[in-house]
Amino acid sequence: MNNKTKCTITLGVICALLTAVSSWYTIVYNNSRFIVPMDLSTYVFKVQDLPMLISGVLLALYSVYLVVLLLKSTTTSRRRELALQSTRTINPKLGLLGFLGFAGFLGFWTYSLDKTIFPFVFFMFFGFFGFFYEGKMSNTFMDERYKENKMKAQNVANKTSLSIIFLAVLVLGRGRFMGNLEYTLIAFVIVAALSIALEIFLSQYLLYHYDNEGQLNESEE
């Protein structure tokens, strides 16, 4: 583990601890401000708000930092692929990011609080489980067989995902789901997010499966 990775993990732990401490403080001493839904149009600053404001800003900056790192890593890996004709290097443990998809279940809670449905979008992160299979194929030489398998896997994944979304449009587009238009929207967002996650995961899983199946057949011959 290099120094940059250690620094990133350390910053994440610090941000998480600061957020936890500030949340405890505002619950105990500040009437849970910024924890429970607030009307920001009538917001008046209080000194007691500083812990939550500071931790919130730091958490937002850390999130932006992670996005920048991911974009830089992706760009560097793509350039390496073009130069060396081999797949990028990915740690299979990144597949653990797929557990972020469970944050989508928070949507049921936020909807019951203030009709917010955005957390359902997090179901897309289930697709990150595909990083496990991509990591197991790091530094694989992209020969003709690999390219054919990749195209085949992407075609199957795309068709599967689009078929699910198509069926969802047919079913949900007929009228109110459970007699409620809001439930119809929620159902469609969930299905669309899960379909995207399936496409991301399935393209990597099938590529891994096809490539290993091809190697097994060659060894038997």
VEXBALO-731951 format. One record per residue (C-alpha): residue number from 1; residue in one letter; x, y, z. Coordinates in nm, 4 decimals. Last residue first. Layout:
BEGIN
 resi resn        X        Y        Z
  NUM    A        X        Y        Z
...
***
This chain:
BEGIN
 resi resn        X        Y        Z
  221    E  -0.7242  -2.9552  -2.6414
  220    E  -0.8176  -2.9538  -2.2748
  219    S  -0.5970  -2.6496  -2.2146
  218    E  -0.7668  -2.4598  -2.4973
  217    N  -1.1118  -2.5374  -2.3606
  216    L  -1.0117  -2.4125  -2.0147
  215    Q  -0.8688  -2.0912  -2.1610
  214    G  -1.1949  -2.0278  -2.3467
  213    E  -1.4023  -2.0901  -2.0344
  212    N  -1.1767  -1.8526  -1.8414
  211    D  -1.2327  -1.5786  -2.0984
  210    Y  -1.6075  -1.6386  -2.1226
  209    H  -1.6565  -1.6318  -1.7434
  208    Y  -1.4420  -1.3221  -1.6876
  207    L  -1.6213  -1.1424  -1.9707
  206    L  -1.9548  -1.2607  -1.8321
  205    Y  -1.8768  -1.1201  -1.4870
  204    Q  -1.7510  -0.7872  -1.6204
  203    S  -2.0491  -0.7184  -1.8492
  202    L  -2.2877  -0.8558  -1.5865
  201    F  -2.1790  -0.6130  -1.3157
  200    I  -2.2176  -0.2941  -1.5190
  199    E  -2.5403  -0.4116  -1.6871
  198    L  -2.6860  -0.5293  -1.3563
  197    A  -2.6116  -0.1943  -1.1923
  196    I  -2.7832  -0.0146  -1.4806
  195    S  -3.0844  -0.2423  -1.4409
  194    L  -3.0884  -0.1853  -1.0636
  193    A  -3.0986   0.1915  -1.1151
  192    A  -3.3723   0.1673  -1.3810
  191    V  -3.5845  -0.0665  -1.1679
  190    I  -3.5503   0.1556  -0.8608
  189    V  -3.6259   0.4751  -1.0538
  188    F  -3.9277   0.3078  -1.2191
  187    A  -4.0685   0.1853  -0.8873
  186    I  -4.0229   0.5282  -0.7298
  185    L  -4.2005   0.6981  -1.0203
  184    T  -4.4934   0.4549  -1.0013
  183    Y  -4.5092   0.4932  -0.6238
  182    E  -4.5427   0.8678  -0.6755
  181    L  -4.8229   0.8115  -0.9255
  180    N  -5.0248   0.6161  -0.6683
  179    G  -5.2917   0.3491  -0.7221
  178    M  -5.0550   0.0619  -0.6545
  177    F  -4.8663   0.1659  -0.9685
  176    R  -5.0717   0.4275  -1.1510
  175    G  -5.1074   0.3752  -1.5186
  174    R  -4.9977   0.1724  -1.8171
  173    G  -4.6472   0.3195  -1.8159
  172    L  -4.5453   0.1056  -1.5202
  171    V  -4.5857  -0.2235  -1.7057
  170    L  -4.4600  -0.1254  -2.0509
  169    V  -4.1858   0.1006  -1.9152
  168    A  -4.0727  -0.1728  -1.6750
  167    L  -4.0649  -0.4254  -1.9599
  166    F  -3.8389  -0.1953  -2.1622
  165    I  -3.6140  -0.1341  -1.8586
  164    I  -3.5742  -0.5098  -1.8098
  163    S  -3.5049  -0.5655  -2.1802
  162    L  -3.2527  -0.2805  -2.1820
  161    S  -3.0554  -0.4414  -1.8994
  160    T  -3.0535  -0.7868  -2.0581
  159    K  -2.9652  -0.6536  -2.4035
  158    N  -2.6809  -0.4433  -2.2624
  157    A  -2.5362  -0.7297  -2.0587
  156    V  -2.5538  -0.9733  -2.3513
  155    N  -2.3914  -0.7216  -2.5888
  154    Q  -2.1241  -0.6288  -2.3352
  153    A  -2.0318  -0.9927  -2.2801
  152    K  -2.0084  -1.0638  -2.6552
  151    M  -1.7952  -0.7537  -2.7145
  150    K  -1.5623  -0.8515  -2.4324
  149    N  -1.5427  -1.2119  -2.5513
  148    E  -1.4515  -1.0979  -2.9023
  147    K  -1.1862  -0.8613  -2.7659
  146    Y  -1.0391  -1.1359  -2.5470
  145    R  -1.0246  -1.3803  -2.8391
  144    E  -0.8564  -1.1210  -3.0597
  143    D  -0.5842  -1.0542  -2.8025
  142    M  -0.6152  -0.8087  -2.5144
  141    F  -0.3361  -0.9300  -2.2865
  140    T  -0.4696  -0.9509  -1.9322
  139    N  -0.3000  -0.7065  -1.6949
  138    S  -0.5892  -0.7209  -1.4462
  137    M  -0.8414  -0.9991  -1.5062
  136    K  -0.9110  -1.0769  -1.1403
  135    G  -0.9579  -0.7032  -1.0876
  134    E  -1.2313  -0.6909  -1.3521
  133    Y  -1.4055  -0.9759  -1.1714
  132    F  -1.4021  -0.7956  -0.8363
  131    F  -1.4773  -0.4603  -1.0014
  130    G  -1.8126  -0.6111  -1.1057
  129    F  -1.9349  -0.5689  -0.7479
  128    F  -1.9427  -0.2029  -0.8495
  127    G  -2.2767  -0.2693  -1.0217
  126    F  -2.4444  -0.2662  -0.6816
  125    F  -2.3630   0.1052  -0.6950
  124    M  -2.6675   0.1606  -0.9163
  123    F  -2.8897   0.1012  -0.6104
  122    F  -2.7604   0.4410  -0.4960
  121    V  -3.0260   0.6056  -0.7159
  120    F  -3.2866   0.5069  -0.4540
  119    P  -3.1237   0.7718  -0.2316
  118    F  -3.2859   1.0443  -0.4500
  117    I  -3.6451   0.9645  -0.3455
  116    T  -3.7142   1.2493  -0.1015
  115    K  -4.0810   1.2567   0.0083
  114    D  -3.9944   1.4317   0.3389
  113    L  -3.9736   1.1655   0.6086
  112    S  -4.1393   0.8568   0.4538
  111    Y  -3.9434   0.9157   0.1347
  110    T  -3.6216   0.9505   0.3345
  109    W  -3.6783   0.6103   0.4990
  108    F  -3.7677   0.4207   0.1807
  107    G  -3.4784   0.5903   0.0049
  106    L  -3.2368   0.4622   0.2671
  105    F  -3.2674   0.1266   0.0879
  104    G  -3.0429   0.2729  -0.1811
  103    A  -2.7582   0.2768   0.0699
  102    F  -2.7419  -0.0999   0.0055
  101    G  -2.5710  -0.0147  -0.3217
  100    L  -2.2679   0.1013  -0.1270
   99    F  -2.2011  -0.2717  -0.0794
   98    G  -2.0745  -0.2697  -0.4379
   97    L  -1.7705  -0.0811  -0.3141
   96    L  -1.6486  -0.4211  -0.1949
   95    G  -1.5624  -0.4912  -0.5587
   94    L  -1.2677  -0.2605  -0.5040
   93    K  -1.1138  -0.5633  -0.3314
   92    P  -1.0380  -0.7036  -0.6771
   91    N  -0.7612  -0.4413  -0.7076
   90    I  -0.7653  -0.3091  -1.0626
   89    T  -0.4766  -0.2972  -1.3103
   88    R  -0.5908  -0.1988  -1.6574
   87    T  -0.6271  -0.4500  -1.9374
   86    S  -0.3440  -0.5047  -2.1831
   85    Q  -0.2702  -0.3532  -2.5229
   84    L   0.0417  -0.1845  -2.3843
   83    A  -0.0094   0.1714  -2.5072
   82    L  -0.3880   0.1751  -2.5462
   81    E  -0.4400  -0.0084  -2.2178
   80    R  -0.1957   0.2207  -2.0410
   79    R  -0.3813   0.5267  -2.1664
   78    R  -0.7058   0.3767  -2.0346
   77    S  -0.5454   0.3098  -1.6967
   76    T  -0.4185   0.6667  -1.6654
   75    T  -0.7623   0.8087  -1.7520
   74    T  -0.9366   0.5769  -1.5037
   73    S  -0.6922   0.6648  -1.2257
   72    K  -0.7339   1.0359  -1.2922
   71    L  -1.1135   1.0047  -1.2907
   70    L  -1.1101   0.7993  -0.9697
   69    L  -0.8746   1.0439  -0.7981
   68    V  -1.0960   1.3392  -0.8988
   67    V  -1.4071   1.1589  -0.7686
   66    L  -1.2302   1.0786  -0.4403
   65    Y  -1.1270   1.4437  -0.3966
   64    V  -1.4838   1.5590  -0.4648
   63    S  -1.6047   1.3236  -0.1898
   62    Y  -1.3342   1.4556   0.0442
   61    L  -1.4463   1.8123  -0.0244
   60    A  -1.8081   1.7188   0.0568
   59    L  -1.7024   1.5450   0.3794
   58    L  -1.4936   1.8470   0.4796
   57    V  -1.7879   2.0815   0.4127
   56    G  -2.0235   1.8632   0.6161
   55    S  -1.7749   1.8300   0.9028
   54    I  -1.7404   2.2093   0.9173
   53    L  -2.1153   2.2751   0.8985
   52    M  -2.1967   2.0069   1.1563
   51    P  -1.9361   2.1338   1.4047
   50    L  -2.0289   2.5008   1.3373
   49    D  -2.4022   2.4728   1.4074
   48    Q  -2.3574   2.5471   1.7791
   47    V  -2.2463   2.8980   1.6801
   46    K  -2.5957   2.9574   1.5453
   45    F  -2.6916   3.0712   1.1955
   44    V  -3.0583   3.1400   1.1211
   43    Y  -3.2387   2.9182   0.8692
   42    T  -3.5819   3.0353   0.7511
   41    S  -3.5379   2.9286   0.3866
   40    L  -3.3419   2.6253   0.5094
   39    D  -3.6595   2.4568   0.6365
   38    M  -3.5021   2.1661   0.8203
   37    P  -3.5295   1.7840   0.7996
   36    V  -3.3730   1.6099   1.1050
   35    I  -2.9969   1.5766   1.1294
   34    F  -2.9100   1.9317   1.0227
   33    R  -3.0235   2.0527   1.3684
   32    S  -3.0600   1.7641   1.6124
   31    N  -3.1735   1.9925   1.8970
   30    N  -2.8231   2.1403   1.9349
   29    Y  -2.6681   1.9805   2.2442
   28    V  -2.7293   1.6051   2.2285
   27    I  -2.8211   1.5539   1.8619
   26    T  -2.5849   1.8286   1.7430
   25    Y  -2.2947   1.6830   1.9390
   24    W  -2.3550   1.3239   1.8274
   23    S  -2.3677   1.4379   1.4641
   22    S  -2.0476   1.6380   1.5140
   21    V  -1.8738   1.3317   1.6564
   20    A  -1.9907   1.1011   1.3749
   19    T  -1.9033   1.3523   1.1026
   18    L  -1.5606   1.4132   1.2538
   17    L  -1.5001   1.0373   1.2758
   16    A  -1.6034   0.9820   0.9127
   15    C  -1.3888   1.2707   0.7914
   14    I  -1.0878   1.1387   0.9854
   13    V  -1.1395   0.7853   0.8495
   12    G  -1.1614   0.9180   0.4936
   11    L  -0.8486   1.1291   0.5384
   10    T  -0.6615   0.8246   0.6666
    9    I  -0.7785   0.6123   0.3719
    8    T  -0.6623   0.8756   0.1215
    7    C  -0.3274   0.9200   0.3006
    6    K  -0.2655   0.5445   0.3067
    5    T  -0.3436   0.5253  -0.0661
    4    K  -0.1046   0.8110  -0.1405
    3    N   0.1672   0.6573   0.0768
    2    N   0.1630   0.3276  -0.1129
    1    M   0.0000   0.0000   0.0000
***
